Amino acid sequence: MRAIWKGAYALALAALAAGTATAAKPTASAWDAQRRLDRGVNIIGYDPLWKDFKNGRFKTYHFYKIRQAGFSSVRIVLQSFDHMDAHDRLPQKWLDTLDWAVNGATHAGLNVIVDEHDFNKCSDDAAACHDKLVAFWKQVGHHLRKQGNNVLFELLNEPHGVLDAEHWNGLLAELIPIVRRDNPTRNLVIGPTQWNSLHQLDTLKLPEQDRHIVVTFHYYDPMRFTHQGASWVPEYAHVSGVTCCTKEERAKIDSDFDEVAAWSKAHDRPILLGEFGAREGGDMASRVAWTSTVARSAERHGFAWAYWQFDGDFILYDMKKQDWVHPILKALIPNRD
């Protein structure tokens, strides 16, 4: 097995050395792109590699492990604002790391969502967010313009706070044309306000003629279960012992997804469940039950999905053991070999 991974790693390095991929012009429909996304996982948002590549936890061979496990896509979580200079320019070193991530994933056979994830900074200061998001997509949209149709751009994760529906729609009206200058038919991922809430889908204003958009929502209900013990959510920081899932709780998940599916049909927009997960505060049996319930319901409703997240909180892969958290993996992909 070690020889196999060494061989895959060598092939990946050779491919990456060739530079940015020059795949076919991205012309796939949003529906085709969504179907190819299928089952995915969020990766490297909080990995030290963005500050110092040699200290990264995530290695090239992890892309191959993800693909071998049965996943079809990765959502690359980018927190770019802290890396920009005083003129909102991204350093070449950061762009090189982005190239490594995108090319590493695509060469492993994975589809990619490039996700700008500075949602808290954006939701605290709309003016600063505007300038940095515009700068980001001018640079990254141009930099990745030659990537194939297996690479999608997500304009911003979980707008909320000052980015209410009015302000978010206004920002989208400016960002989409910026991206379209270099990527006229690339598929974009866009979600509504209030942390990509399904209940805000009706507030989302998208250009009717632009059919290269996959609409995303995130799902963590019931939060008292999925976020019990989460230090960053004060109301649940000291909660423990909450279990899942009763018949009623499963029915609620299906009912919520019925609402999303109805919106999708009415607007002819494909759906990505871009984040879902139950963190380590819950017991494993309940976490498995909830994860499986959400994933299977998403699939029955025709949604692609991406689990939050590969390592860190809501852990799917144990970096210390270099092994999957097998109960969670099995809940996500029950039919793997």
C-alpha positions as a Markdown table, in Angstrom:
| # | Residue | x | y | z |
|---|---|---|---|---|
| 1 | Met | 0.0 | 0.0 | 0.0 |
| 2 | Arg | 2.8 | 2.4 | 0.8 |
| 3 | Ala | 4.3 | 1.8 | -2.6 |
| 4 | Ile | 1.0 | 2.7 | -4.2 |
| 5 | Trp | 0.7 | 6.0 | -2.4 |
| 6 | Lys | 4.4 | 6.8 | -3.2 |
| 7 | Gly | 3.7 | 6.2 | -6.9 |
| 8 | Ala | 0.5 | 8.3 | -6.8 |
| 9 | Tyr | 2.4 | 11.0 | -5.0 |
| 10 | Ala | 5.2 | 11.0 | -7.6 |
| 11 | Leu | 2.6 | 11.2 | -10.4 |
| 12 | Ala | 0.9 | 14.1 | -8.7 |
| 13 | Leu | 4.1 | 16.1 | -8.3 |
| 14 | Ala | 4.9 | 15.5 | -12.0 |
| 15 | Ala | 1.5 | 16.8 | -13.0 |
| 16 | Leu | 1.6 | 19.8 | -10.7 |
| 17 | Ala | 5.0 | 20.7 | -12.1 |
| 18 | Ala | 3.4 | 21.2 | -15.5 |
| 19 | Gly | 1.5 | 24.2 | -14.1 |
| 20 | Thr | -2.1 | 25.1 | -14.3 |
| 21 | Ala | -4.3 | 22.7 | -16.2 |
| 22 | Thr | -5.4 | 23.8 | -19.7 |
| 23 | Ala | -8.5 | 21.6 | -19.8 |
| 24 | Ala | -11.4 | 22.1 | -22.2 |
| 25 | Lys | -13.3 | 25.4 | -21.9 |
| 26 | Pro | -15.8 | 25.1 | -19.1 |
| 27 | Thr | -19.2 | 24.8 | -20.8 |
| 28 | Ala | -20.9 | 22.2 | -18.8 |
| 29 | Ser | -24.4 | 23.0 | -17.6 |
| 30 | Ala | -25.0 | 23.7 | -13.9 |
| 31 | Trp | -27.1 | 20.5 | -13.7 |
| 32 | Asp | -24.2 | 18.5 | -15.2 |
| 33 | Ala | -21.7 | 20.1 | -12.8 |
| 34 | Gln | -24.0 | 19.4 | -9.8 |
| 35 | Arg | -24.3 | 15.8 | -10.7 |
| 36 | Arg | -20.6 | 15.4 | -11.0 |
| 37 | Leu | -20.1 | 17.0 | -7.6 |
| 38 | Asp | -22.2 | 14.2 | -6.1 |
| 39 | Arg | -20.6 | 13.3 | -2.8 |
| 40 | Gly | -17.9 | 15.7 | -1.4 |
| 41 | Val | -16.0 | 16.9 | 1.6 |
| 42 | Asn | -14.7 | 20.3 | 2.8 |
| 43 | Ile | -10.9 | 20.5 | 3.1 |
| 44 | Ile | -7.9 | 22.6 | 4.3 |
| 45 | Gly | -9.7 | 25.7 | 5.5 |
| 46 | Tyr | -7.7 | 25.7 | 8.8 |
| 47 | Asp | -4.6 | 24.0 | 7.7 |
| 48 | Pro | -1.2 | 25.6 | 8.4 |
| 49 | Leu | -0.2 | 25.1 | 4.8 |
| 50 | Trp | -1.7 | 28.5 | 3.9 |
| 51 | Lys | 0.9 | 30.3 | 6.0 |
| 52 | Asp | 3.8 | 27.8 | 5.6 |
| 53 | Phe | 3.3 | 25.0 | 3.0 |
| 54 | Lys | 5.9 | 22.7 | 4.6 |
| 55 | Asn | 4.0 | 22.7 | 7.9 |
| 56 | Gly | 0.7 | 21.6 | 6.2 |
| 57 | Arg | -1.2 | 18.6 | 7.6 |
| 58 | Phe | -2.9 | 17.9 | 4.3 |
| 59 | Lys | -0.6 | 16.2 | 1.7 |
| 60 | Thr | -1.0 | 15.5 | -1.9 |
| 61 | Tyr | -1.8 | 11.8 | -1.2 |
| 62 | His | -4.8 | 12.8 | 0.8 |
| 63 | Phe | -6.6 | 13.8 | -2.5 |
| 64 | Tyr | -6.1 | 10.2 | -3.7 |
| 65 | Lys | -7.4 | 8.8 | -0.4 |
| 66 | Ile | -10.5 | 11.0 | -0.7 |
| 67 | Arg | -11.2 | 9.8 | -4.2 |
| 68 | Gln | -10.5 | 6.1 | -3.3 |
| 69 | Ala | -12.9 | 6.4 | -0.4 |
| 70 | Gly | -15.7 | 7.1 | -2.9 |
| 71 | Phe | -15.9 | 10.9 | -2.8 |
| 72 | Ser | -16.3 | 12.8 | -6.1 |
| 73 | Ser | -15.5 | 16.4 | -5.0 |
| 74 | Val | -13.7 | 18.6 | -2.6 |
| 75 | Arg | -14.7 | 22.1 | -1.4 |
| 76 | Ile | -11.5 | 24.0 | -0.9 |
| 77 | Val | -12.0 | 26.5 | 1.9 |
| 78 | Leu | -10.1 | 29.7 | 1.4 |
| 79 | Gln | -9.7 | 32.4 | 4.0 |
| 80 | Ser | -7.8 | 34.8 | 1.8 |
| 81 | Phe | -8.3 | 38.2 | 3.4 |
| 82 | Asp | -5.6 | 37.8 | 6.0 |
| 83 | His | -3.1 | 37.0 | 3.2 |
| 84 | Met | -3.8 | 40.2 | 1.2 |
| 85 | Asp | -1.4 | 43.1 | 1.3 |
| 86 | Ala | -2.4 | 46.8 | 1.9 |
| 87 | His | -3.6 | 47.0 | -1.7 |
| 88 | Asp | -5.7 | 43.8 | -1.4 |
| 89 | Arg | -3.3 | 41.8 | -3.6 |
| 90 | Leu | -2.7 | 38.1 | -3.0 |
| 91 | Pro | 1.0 | 37.0 | -2.8 |
| 92 | Gln | 2.3 | 34.6 | -5.5 |
| 93 | Lys | 3.2 | 32.2 | -2.7 |
| 94 | Trp | -0.5 | 32.0 | -1.7 |
| 95 | Leu | -1.6 | 31.5 | -5.4 |
| 96 | Asp | 1.0 | 28.8 | -5.8 |
| 97 | Thr | -0.6 | 26.9 | -2.8 |
| 98 | Leu | -4.0 | 27.4 | -4.4 |
| 99 | Asp | -2.7 | 25.9 | -7.6 |
| 100 | Trp | -1.3 | 22.9 | -5.7 |
| 101 | Ala | -4.7 | 22.3 | -4.1 |
| 102 | Val | -6.8 | 22.7 | -7.3 |
| 103 | Asn | -4.4 | 20.7 | -9.5 |
| 104 | Gly | -3.8 | 18.1 | -6.8 |
| 105 | Ala | -7.6 | 17.5 | -6.5 |
| 106 | Thr | -8.3 | 17.5 | -10.2 |
| 107 | His | -5.4 | 15.1 | -11.0 |
| 108 | Ala | -6.8 | 12.8 | -8.4 |
| 109 | Gly | -10.1 | 12.7 | -10.3 |
| 110 | Leu | -12.0 | 15.1 | -8.0 |
| 111 | Asn | -14.2 | 18.0 | -8.9 |
| 112 | Val | -13.4 | 21.2 | -7.1 |
| 113 | Ile | -15.3 | 24.0 | -5.5 |
| 114 | Val | -13.1 | 27.1 | -4.8 |
| 115 | Asp | -14.8 | 28.6 | -1.8 |
| 116 | Glu | -14.1 | 32.1 | -0.5 |
| 117 | His | -14.8 | 31.6 | 3.2 |
| 118 | Asp | -14.2 | 34.9 | 4.9 |
| 119 | Phe | -17.9 | 35.0 | 6.0 |
| 120 | Asn | -17.4 | 36.5 | 9.4 |
| 121 | Lys | -15.2 | 39.3 | 8.3 |
| 122 | Cys | -17.7 | 40.0 | 5.5 |
| 123 | Ser | -20.7 | 39.9 | 7.8 |
| 124 | Asp | -19.1 | 42.3 | 10.2 |
| 125 | Asp | -18.0 | 45.0 | 7.7 |
| 126 | Ala | -19.8 | 45.1 | 4.4 |
| 127 | Ala | -17.7 | 47.9 | 3.0 |
| 128 | Ala | -14.4 | 46.2 | 3.7 |
| 129 | Cys | -15.9 | 42.9 | 2.5 |
| 130 | His | -16.9 | 44.5 | -0.8 |
| 131 | Asp | -13.4 | 45.7 | -1.6 |
| 132 | Lys | -11.7 | 42.5 | -0.7 |
| 133 | Leu | -14.2 | 40.2 | -2.4 |
| 134 | Val | -14.0 | 42.3 | -5.6 |
| 135 | Ala | -10.2 | 42.1 | -5.4 |
| 136 | Phe | -10.2 | 38.4 | -4.7 |
| 137 | Trp | -12.4 | 37.4 | -7.6 |
| 138 | Lys | -10.6 | 39.7 | -10.0 |
| 139 | Gln | -7.4 | 38.0 | -9.1 |
| 140 | Val | -8.5 | 34.4 | -8.6 |
| 141 | Gly | -11.0 | 34.4 | -11.4 |
| 142 | His | -8.3 | 35.5 | -13.8 |
| 143 | His | -5.7 | 33.2 | -12.3 |
| 144 | Leu | -7.9 | 30.1 | -12.6 |
| 145 | Arg | -9.6 | 31.0 | -15.9 |
| 146 | Lys | -8.0 | 28.1 | -17.8 |
| 147 | Gln | -9.2 | 25.4 | -15.4 |
| 148 | Gly | -11.7 | 22.9 | -16.8 |
| 149 | Asn | -15.4 | 22.6 | -16.1 |
| 150 | Asn | -14.6 | 20.4 | -13.1 |
| 151 | Val | -13.7 | 23.6 | -11.1 |
| 152 | Leu | -16.5 | 25.7 | -9.7 |
| 153 | Phe | -16.3 | 29.1 | -7.9 |
| 154 | Glu | -18.2 | 29.8 | -4.7 |
| 155 | Leu | -18.5 | 33.5 | -4.3 |
| 156 | Leu | -18.8 | 33.7 | -0.5 |
| 157 | Asn | -19.6 | 31.2 | 2.2 |
| 158 | Glu | -22.5 | 31.9 | 4.6 |
| 159 | Pro | -23.3 | 35.6 | 4.2 |
| 160 | His | -25.1 | 36.9 | 7.4 |
| 161 | Gly | -25.1 | 39.8 | 9.8 |
| 162 | Val | -24.8 | 43.1 | 7.8 |
| 163 | Leu | -25.0 | 41.0 | 4.6 |
| 164 | Asp | -28.8 | 40.7 | 4.8 |
| 165 | Ala | -30.7 | 39.8 | 1.6 |
| 166 | Glu | -30.7 | 43.3 | 0.2 |
| 167 | His | -27.0 | 43.9 | 0.7 |
| 168 | Trp | -26.0 | 40.3 | -0.4 |
| 169 | Asn | -28.1 | 40.6 | -3.6 |
| 170 | Gly | -26.5 | 43.9 | -4.3 |
| 171 | Leu | -23.0 | 42.5 | -3.9 |
| 172 | Leu | -23.8 | 39.5 | -6.1 |
| 173 | Ala | -25.0 | 41.9 | -8.9 |
| 174 | Glu | -21.4 | 43.3 | -8.9 |
| 175 | Leu | -19.4 | 40.1 | -8.3 |
| 176 | Ile | -21.0 | 37.9 | -10.9 |
| 177 | Pro | -20.1 | 40.2 | -13.8 |
| 178 | Ile | -16.6 | 40.4 | -12.5 |
| 179 | Val | -16.2 | 36.7 | -12.5 |
| 180 | Arg | -17.9 | 36.4 | -15.9 |
| 181 | Arg | -15.2 | 38.5 | -17.6 |
| 182 | Asp | -12.7 | 35.7 | -17.6 |
| 183 | Asn | -15.1 | 32.8 | -16.9 |
| 184 | Pro | -18.2 | 33.4 | -19.0 |
| 185 | Thr | -19.6 | 29.9 | -18.6 |
| 186 | Arg | -17.9 | 28.6 | -15.5 |
| 187 | Asn | -20.4 | 27.2 | -13.0 |
| 188 | Leu | -20.7 | 29.3 | -9.8 |
| 189 | Val | -21.9 | 28.2 | -6.4 |
| 190 | Ile | -24.1 | 30.8 | -4.6 |
| 191 | Gly | -26.3 | 30.6 | -1.5 |
| 192 | Pro | -28.7 | 32.8 | 0.4 |
| 193 | Thr | -28.1 | 34.9 | 3.4 |
| 194 | Gln | -28.4 | 33.9 | 7.1 |
| 195 | Trp | -25.6 | 31.4 | 6.9 |
| 196 | Asn | -26.9 | 29.9 | 3.6 |
| 197 | Ser | -30.3 | 29.2 | 5.2 |
| 198 | Leu | -32.8 | 27.1 | 3.2 |
| 199 | His | -35.5 | 29.4 | 4.6 |
| 200 | Gln | -33.9 | 32.4 | 2.8 |
| 201 | Leu | -33.8 | 30.8 | -0.7 |
| 202 | Asp | -36.8 | 33.0 | -1.8 |
| 203 | Thr | -34.8 | 36.1 | -1.0 |
| 204 | Leu | -32.0 | 35.1 | -3.4 |
| 205 | Lys | -31.9 | 37.2 | -6.6 |
| 206 | Leu | -29.9 | 35.6 | -9.4 |
| 207 | Pro | -29.6 | 36.8 | -13.0 |
| 208 | Glu | -32.3 | 34.8 | -14.8 |
| 209 | Gln | -30.4 | 34.3 | -18.0 |
| 210 | Asp | -27.3 | 33.0 | -16.2 |
| 211 | Arg | -27.9 | 29.3 | -16.0 |
| 212 | His | -24.4 | 28.4 | -14.9 |
| 213 | Ile | -25.2 | 28.6 | -11.2 |
| 214 | Val | -25.5 | 25.9 | -8.6 |
| 215 | Val | -27.5 | 27.1 | -5.5 |
| 216 | Thr | -26.2 | 26.0 | -2.1 |
| 217 | Phe | -27.6 | 25.8 | 1.4 |
| 218 | His | -26.1 | 24.5 | 4.7 |
| 219 | Tyr | -27.8 | 22.3 | 7.2 |
| 220 | Tyr | -27.0 | 21.7 | 10.9 |
| 221 | Asp | -30.4 | 21.2 | 12.4 |
| 222 | Pro | -31.1 | 20.5 | 15.2 |
| 223 | Met | -28.2 | 22.8 | 16.3 |
| 224 | Arg | -28.6 | 21.7 | 19.9 |
| 225 | Phe | -27.5 | 18.3 | 18.8 |
| 226 | Thr | -25.0 | 19.1 | 16.0 |
| 227 | His | -23.2 | 21.9 | 17.9 |
| 228 | Gln | -23.4 | 20.7 | 21.5 |
| 229 | Gly | -20.2 | 21.6 | 23.3 |
| 230 | Ala | -19.1 | 24.0 | 20.5 |
| 231 | Ser | -17.2 | 26.8 | 22.1 |
| 232 | Trp | -17.8 | 29.3 | 19.3 |
| 233 | Val | -21.6 | 29.0 | 19.8 |
| 234 | Pro | -22.3 | 30.3 | 23.3 |
| 235 | Glu | -25.8 | 28.9 | 23.7 |
| 236 | Tyr | -24.5 | 25.4 | 23.0 |
| 237 | Ala | -21.1 | 25.6 | 24.5 |
| 238 | His | -22.1 | 23.8 | 27.8 |
| 239 | Val | -24.8 | 21.6 | 26.3 |
| 240 | Ser | -24.1 | 17.8 | 26.3 |
| 241 | Gly | -25.8 | 14.5 | 26.2 |
| 242 | Val | -28.2 | 15.4 | 23.3 |
| 243 | Thr | -29.0 | 12.4 | 21.1 |
| 244 | Cys | -30.5 | 11.9 | 17.7 |
| 245 | Cys | -32.5 | 10.8 | 15.7 |
| 246 | Thr | -36.1 | 10.1 | 16.5 |
| 247 | Lys | -38.7 | 9.4 | 13.8 |
| 248 | Glu | -39.9 | 13.0 | 14.2 |
| 249 | Glu | -36.4 | 14.3 | 13.8 |
| 250 | Arg | -35.8 | 12.3 | 10.6 |
| 251 | Ala | -39.2 | 13.5 | 9.3 |
| 252 | Lys | -38.2 | 17.1 | 9.9 |
| 253 | Ile | -35.0 | 16.7 | 7.9 |
| 254 | Asp | -37.0 | 15.3 | 5.0 |
| 255 | Ser | -39.6 | 18.1 | 5.3 |
| 256 | Asp | -36.9 | 20.7 | 5.2 |
| 257 | Phe | -35.3 | 19.2 | 2.1 |
| 258 | Asp | -38.8 | 19.0 | 0.5 |
| 259 | Glu | -38.8 | 22.8 | 0.8 |
| 260 | Val | -35.5 | 23.1 | -0.9 |
| 261 | Ala | -36.5 | 20.6 | -3.7 |
| 262 | Ala | -39.7 | 22.6 | -4.3 |
| 263 | Trp | -37.6 | 25.8 | -4.7 |
| 264 | Ser | -35.2 | 24.1 | -7.0 |
| 265 | Lys | -38.0 | 22.8 | -9.3 |
| 266 | Ala | -39.7 | 26.2 | -9.3 |
| 267 | His | -36.5 | 28.0 | -10.3 |
| 268 | Asp | -34.8 | 25.3 | -12.4 |
| 269 | Arg | -31.6 | 25.6 | -10.3 |
| 270 | Pro | -29.6 | 22.6 | -9.1 |
| 271 | Ile | -28.8 | 22.3 | -5.4 |
| 272 | Leu | -25.7 | 21.6 | -3.4 |
| 273 | Leu | -25.9 | 20.9 | 0.3 |
| 274 | Gly | -22.5 | 22.6 | 0.9 |
| 275 | Glu | -22.1 | 21.8 | 4.6 |
| 276 | Phe | -23.5 | 19.5 | 7.1 |
| 277 | Gly | -22.0 | 17.7 | 10.1 |
| 278 | Ala | -22.4 | 16.8 | 13.8 |
| 279 | Arg | -19.4 | 17.6 | 15.9 |
| 280 | Glu | -17.7 | 15.4 | 18.4 |
| 281 | Gly | -19.8 | 16.6 | 21.4 |
| 282 | Gly | -22.5 | 14.1 | 20.5 |
| 283 | Asp | -22.2 | 10.3 | 21.0 |
| 284 | Met | -21.0 | 8.4 | 17.9 |
| 285 | Ala | -24.1 | 6.4 | 17.4 |
| 286 | Ser | -26.2 | 9.6 | 17.2 |
| 287 | Arg | -23.7 | 11.3 | 15.0 |
| 288 | Val | -23.7 | 8.4 | 12.6 |
| 289 | Ala | -27.5 | 8.3 | 12.6 |
| 290 | Trp | -27.8 | 12.0 | 11.9 |
| 291 | Thr | -25.1 | 12.0 | 9.2 |
| 292 | Ser | -26.6 | 9.1 | 7.4 |
| 293 | Thr | -30.1 | 10.5 | 7.6 |
| 294 | Val | -29.0 | 13.9 | 6.1 |
| 295 | Ala | -26.9 | 12.4 | 3.4 |
| 296 | Arg | -29.5 | 9.9 | 2.2 |
| 297 | Ser | -32.3 | 12.5 | 2.3 |
| 298 | Ala | -30.1 | 14.8 | 0.2 |
| 299 | Glu | -29.5 | 12.1 | -2.3 |
| 300 | Arg | -33.2 | 11.2 | -2.5 |
| 301 | His | -34.0 | 14.8 | -3.2 |
| 302 | Gly | -31.4 | 15.0 | -5.9 |
| 303 | Phe | -28.9 | 17.2 | -4.1 |
| 304 | Ala | -25.1 | 17.0 | -4.3 |
| 305 | Trp | -23.5 | 17.3 | -0.9 |
| 306 | Ala | -20.2 | 18.2 | 0.8 |
| 307 | Tyr | -19.5 | 17.1 | 4.4 |
| 308 | Trp | -18.0 | 19.5 | 6.9 |
| 309 | Gln | -15.1 | 18.6 | 7.3 |
| 310 | Phe | -12.1 | 16.4 | 6.5 |
| 311 | Asp | -10.1 | 17.1 | 9.6 |
| 312 | Gly | -10.6 | 19.4 | 12.6 |
| 313 | Asp | -14.0 | 19.7 | 14.3 |
| 314 | Phe | -16.7 | 17.4 | 12.8 |
| 315 | Ile | -13.7 | 15.2 | 12.0 |
| 316 | Leu | -13.9 | 12.7 | 9.1 |
| 317 | Tyr | -10.2 | 11.8 | 8.9 |
| 318 | Asp | -7.8 | 11.5 | 11.9 |
| 319 | Met | -4.5 | 13.1 | 10.9 |
| 320 | Lys | -2.7 | 11.7 | 13.9 |
| 321 | Lys | -3.7 | 8.1 | 13.0 |
| 322 | Gln | -3.7 | 8.8 | 9.3 |
| 323 | Asp | -6.9 | 6.9 | 9.0 |
| 324 | Trp | -10.6 | 7.6 | 8.5 |
| 325 | Val | -13.1 | 7.9 | 11.3 |
| 326 | His | -14.7 | 4.8 | 9.9 |
| 327 | Pro | -18.2 | 5.1 | 11.4 |
| 328 | Ile | -18.6 | 8.6 | 9.9 |
| 329 | Leu | -17.2 | 7.5 | 6.6 |
| 330 | Lys | -19.5 | 4.6 | 6.5 |
| 331 | Ala | -22.5 | 6.9 | 7.3 |
| 332 | Leu | -21.5 | 9.1 | 4.3 |
| 333 | Ile | -20.6 | 6.4 | 1.8 |
| 334 | Pro | -22.3 | 3.1 | 2.9 |
| 335 | Asn | -21.6 | 1.3 | -0.4 |
| 336 | Arg | -17.8 | 1.7 | -0.5 |
| 337 | Asp | -15.7 | -1.4 | -1.1 |
